[in-house]
Amino acid sequence: VGSDGSDAKAVTAGPGSDRAPRWAPDGRSLAFISTRDGTAQVWRLPLRGGDATKVTTYPGGVNDFSWSPDGKAIYLVADTKWPPTQEIDRRSAEFPTEARIFTSLFYRHWNEWRAGTRQHLYRFTLADQKTLDITPIDRDVPTLALGGNDISISSVGTELAVAFNPDTVVALSTNNDIFVMGPDGGSRQPITTNRANDHSPAYSPDSRYIAYLASSIPGFESDQQQIVLYERANGRRTPIASSWDSSVLAISWMPDSRSLLAEVEERGERVVYTVEVPSGRQTRVLSGGMNTNVQPAPAGDFLIFLRQSATAPAEIYRSDPTGRNVRALTKINAAALSRLTLTPLESFGFVGSGGDSVFGYLMRPPGFDQRRTYPLVYVIHGGPQSAWLDQWHARWNYAMFASRGYLVAAVNFHGSTGYGTRFTKSISRNWGGAPYDDLMKGLDVLSARPYVDKDRIGAAGASYGGYMIYWMAGHTTRFRALVAHDGVFNSLSMAGTTEELWFPAYEFGGTQLSPAARALMEKWSPANFISQWATPLLVVHSERDYRVDVSEGMQAFTAAKLRGLPAKFLYFPDEDHYVTKPRNRRLWWDTVQGWLDDYLRRPLTP
């Protein structure tokens, strides 16, 4: 698509999936990752005509890539067997098996087994087709967890910056650091010493600075992220905008190196600021809905970004550098949206736990009539340090629930992001406390509205939201039906089966080896309140969910059946913490909506 929105056309087609398009430095070709030949490899498409050709043939496929500034090489991110010779090779050489042997933690991550595998950074030279491992160390480079855009190359190509975790026990550590190295991996050295998370390095166009994002609390993955400037000439590190009570999620440089574009969450929106260098002065330039992936034009005369809202999926937009003259460059979803009846997302607020202001969203069903009453679906977000946003959520879509004739309410309880760092931090070691109090107070406010049928209220949530479903099952009978997706049922067993061990260690004040932390896990564990369960329950969980193990869902379903409750288990053998495959997602919606319909739309029994 042209920068003015003209000449939009598809440039790839056929089998497999194509992703990660990256312009060649000379602008005459487009490289991208494609699975059209079976494994994910880098392909290159000449823009003057002709077919795409395969660039790489790396065994097992490529995870990501970046161009060198001169266009003569590509930096590849790919998995490699590590160490090259392993115990399982010797023990199963004569009779091969699918078994694994591992002796360290972080043996699996998100949805894949990582034992015996490392992610490394490679330099692939186009002229001679040679691949060089420039990070041949026993670490994942770039980091597998808690990162962002974790590879940056200086404008002249003589130096790289990459973020990875140098610690021995990565499963208990958020200590990502930023290292600089030569283009062949030589002279590798850290430029950060912070024990918390440092990531997303970005060289300034004039090569004076490396900007990056830094947290300050080791082990706390949701700590506030600040922008830090590293001066290459003298090694000085300077936080900028340090008094800003927002967590910066992504950064990119303006071409003149005098300011950065910073994306932050604010009260349910993703907004964009310019941050002046080195003063740190902030000016909001984009707001309303979700504004992401913002990039300046090469001359800095306009911005390109994605924008979405609760009633419109993401499209490509353009604005002036000041955020004025915003217009859509694409309207890919316009025809589909024209066939839908969508209602606006409304904000509401109330006094929550501890007297704090708490905010949420309400979406009314199509054809809403103020004189009628409607059943309500109360959706609960995960994280737990996350938030409901004004976005077109691919999985937890407000309009999908509203289309069935439901009011849909979403509360950003204590622990949610976008309402200040104190508010976000308040959920740690307090999982079933203030958040539950907020949810009940919010329900009081909603139930008092004349169009809400307080006898027909259901609740659904995922991850921490699933935890809260199980927690509410043992603490209230206000709901007629509950849906828990990939929720934590037993805090103690979750702490022993999740892969990112720093998370429960911080949230509960230590590992299960600590008596105090163990007591806190037991205090906030829904498993300890199953004797009070009395509400019909749908459990959804997936086999490849290594964040919240499938055994959590199995335990919850077993508890519900032992209680004699109506219960159903929707199990996906091929999904992870999310349900992403189209057919599985359709089944998810059919099952979840069917469950809610059974209890919220059928006549009440005396």
Buried (B, 14 or more C-beta within 10 A) or exposed (E): EEEEBEEEEEEBEEEBEBEBEBEBBEEEBBBBBBBBEEBBBBBBBEEEEEEBEEBBEBEEBBBBBBBBBEBEBBBBBBBBEBEEEBEBEEEEEEEEEEEEBBEEBBBBBBBEEBBBBBBBBBBBEBEEEEBBBBBBBEBBBBBBBBBBBBBBBBEEBEBBBBBBBBBEEBBBBBBBBBBBBEBEBEEBEEBBEBBBBBBBBBBBBEBBBBBBBBBBBBBBBBBBBBBBBBBBEEEEBBBBBEEBEBBBBBBBBBBEBBBBBBBBBBBBBBBBBBBBBEEBEBEEBBEEBBBBEBEBBEEBEBBBBBBBBBBBBBBBBBBEBEBEEBEBBBEBBEEEBEEEEBBEBEEBBBEBBEEBEBBBBBBBBBEBEEEEBBBBBBBBBBBBBBBBBBBBBEEBBBBBBBBBBBBBBBBBBBBBBBBBBEBBBBBBBBBBBBBBBBBBBBBEBBBEBEBBBBEBBBBBBBBBBBBBBBBBBBBBEBBBBBBBBBBBBBBBBBBEBBBBBBBBBBBBBBBBEBEEBBEBBBBBBBBBBBEEBEBBBBBBBBBBBBBBBBBBBBBBBBBBEEBEBBBBBBBBEEBBBBBEEEEBBEBBBEBBBEBBBBBBEEEEEE
